Amino acid sequence: MSLPNKKIALLREYVGFLCEECRRHESKCGKLQVHRMRRGNQGGTYQLRNIKLLCPDCHHIYHAGEWN
């Protein structure tokens, strides 16, 4: 189960619309996306301690396995 859009919007505002990895503003790099640090198939949840808000570029890098 993913996060509702309302909660994602609040989280985007909370982080100042900045990617939590590269710190670029989403107006420059695209809408921030929720990334689970521990994947769902490994028991990862959408609790705050397990998520980051990332720009599309950083999110892709995480899923490509270039960051741990």
Long-range contacts (C-beta under 8 A, 24 or more apart in sequence): 1-46, 2-34, 2-46, 3-34, 3-46, 3-51, 8-34, 11-51, 11-53, 12-53, 15-53, 19-53, 19-54, 19-55, 19-58, 20-52, 20-53, 20-54, 21-52, 21-54, 21-55, 21-58, 21-67, 22-55, 22-57, 22-58, 24-55, 26-55, 29-55, 29-56, 29-57, 30-55, 30-56, 30-57, 31-56, 33-59, 35-59, 35-62
